[in-house]
Amino acid sequence: MNRQLNILVDLQNKELSLRDARDPEKAKQFEELGFAMDPDKIQADIDKLLDEVDARHRGYYERLKQRFPDPVVPVRDGHCTGCYANVPTSFTSVTKENKVQSCESCGRIIFQI
């Protein structure tokens, strides 16, 4: 998978963790399972990841976050898991496997799993 795409997926996951860390009940549940839920540490990780994202991908990701709770979604069985629209077979072609791509229907950043 493309490095930028990996960073965007990690960034989304960290932002979800931060949301859970700020919710006292969820944070307590995760800490009981052995997960460190330090909001300051998670925010520092997010800031570091944001510095690694190309400016054009960062801007697009930030705009998508305003529209969707999950701006980066996988493609499963030929469908975007954000809007369930069919993804063209050209998405899975070898020439596009290392590019950051978006769903033609909803605009979310998509990746093949």
Secondary structure as UniProt FT lines:
FT   HELIX           3..22
FT   HELIX           24..32
FT   TURN            33..34
FT   HELIX           39..52
FT   HELIX           55..67
FT   STRAND          72..76
FT   TURN            77..78
FT   STRAND          79..80
FT   TURN            81..83
FT   HELIX           89..92
FT   HELIX           94..96
FT   TURN            97..98
FT   STRAND          101..102
FT   TURN            104..106
FT   STRAND          109..112
//
